[in-house]
Amino acid sequence: MLTIYGSPLCPDCRECKANLEAHGVVFEYIDIGESMRNLKAFLKLRDSLPVFAPAKQAGAVGIPAIVREDGAVTLDWEGWMQEQGFPIVCRENARACRIDGKGC
């Protein structure tokens, strides 16, 4: 099963979650702001994997983060959807939470 780390404050996370749900994808959603346990689990992942380096360099959090069944992590939820053959069906007007408008 997929695990998604995200936040309801993040437009990209809401959009990712809505698209997965629209296609009936089974996943576990972990809200990183819901508890200290969730935040620490995310930070442990973020601090240990090079896939997060560009996000950190850009000053982004690195969410939504998709942890695949095999443990591989991707920050490209749209790319993951395309790989699985799912079209993007749910779009939000605001797509980024950073001040510069370039991601979460």
C-alpha positions in Angstrom: 0.0 0.0 0.0 1.1 3.5 -0.7 1.9 5.9 2.1 1.4 9.6 1.4 3.0 12.2 3.7 1.3 15.6 3.4 -0.7 18.3 5.1 -4.2 19.7 4.6 -2.6 23.2 4.5 -0.8 22.2 1.3 -2.7 22.6 -2.0 -0.5 20.1 -3.8 -1.2 17.5 -1.0 -5.0 18.1 -1.2 -4.9 17.8 -5.0 -2.8 14.6 -4.8 -5.1 13.1 -2.2 -8.2 14.0 -4.2 -6.9 12.4 -7.3 -5.9 9.2 -5.6 -9.3 9.0 -4.0 -11.0 9.7 -7.4 -9.3 6.7 -8.9 -9.9 4.4 -5.9 -6.3 4.1 -5.0 -5.8 2.5 -1.6 -3.3 4.5 0.5 -2.4 5.6 4.0 -2.4 9.4 4.4 -0.1 10.7 7.1 -0.8 14.3 8.1 2.6 15.6 9.2 1.0 18.3 11.3 -1.4 16.1 13.1 1.0 14.8 15.7 4.7 15.0 16.8 5.0 11.3 15.9 3.9 11.9 12.3 6.2 14.9 12.0 9.2 13.0 13.3 8.5 10.0 11.0 8.4 12.4 8.0 11.5 14.3 9.1 13.4 11.0 9.6 12.5 10.1 6.0 13.3 13.6 4.7 16.7 13.8 6.4 17.8 10.3 5.2 16.9 10.3 1.5 18.6 12.2 -1.3 15.3 12.5 -3.2 14.5 15.4 -0.8 17.7 17.3 -1.5 16.3 19.5 -4.3 13.2 20.4 -2.1 15.4 21.2 0.8 17.7 23.3 -1.3 14.7 25.2 -2.7 13.4 25.8 0.8 10.4 23.5 0.3 9.1 21.0 2.8 9.0 18.1 0.3 5.3 17.2 0.4 3.4 15.5 -0.8 5.8 12.6 -0.6 4.7 9.2 -1.9 6.3 6.1 -0.4 5.7 3.3 -2.8 5.1 -0.3 -1.8 8.8 -1.1 -2.4 9.9 1.7 -0.1 11.0 4.1 -3.0 10.0 7.7 -2.4 8.9 10.2 -5.0 7.9 13.8 -4.7 6.3 13.8 -8.2 2.8 12.7 -7.5 1.6 13.7 -11.0 4.4 11.5 -12.5 3.4 8.6 -10.3 -0.3 9.0 -11.5 0.8 9.0 -15.1 3.0 5.9 -14.6 -0.1 4.1 -13.2 -2.2 5.3 -16.2 -4.4 7.6 -14.1 -5.3 10.9 -15.6 -5.3 14.0 -13.3 -9.0 14.7 -12.7 -9.0 17.0 -9.7 -7.3 20.4 -9.9 -7.1 23.2 -7.4 -6.7 26.9 -8.3 -3.8 27.5 -5.8 -1.0 24.9 -6.5 1.8 25.9 -4.2 2.3 27.0 -0.6 5.6 28.7 -0.9 5.7 32.4 -1.1 7.4 32.2 -4.5 4.6 29.9 -5.8 6.9 27.0 -6.7 5.9 24.1 -4.4 5.5 22.9 -0.9 
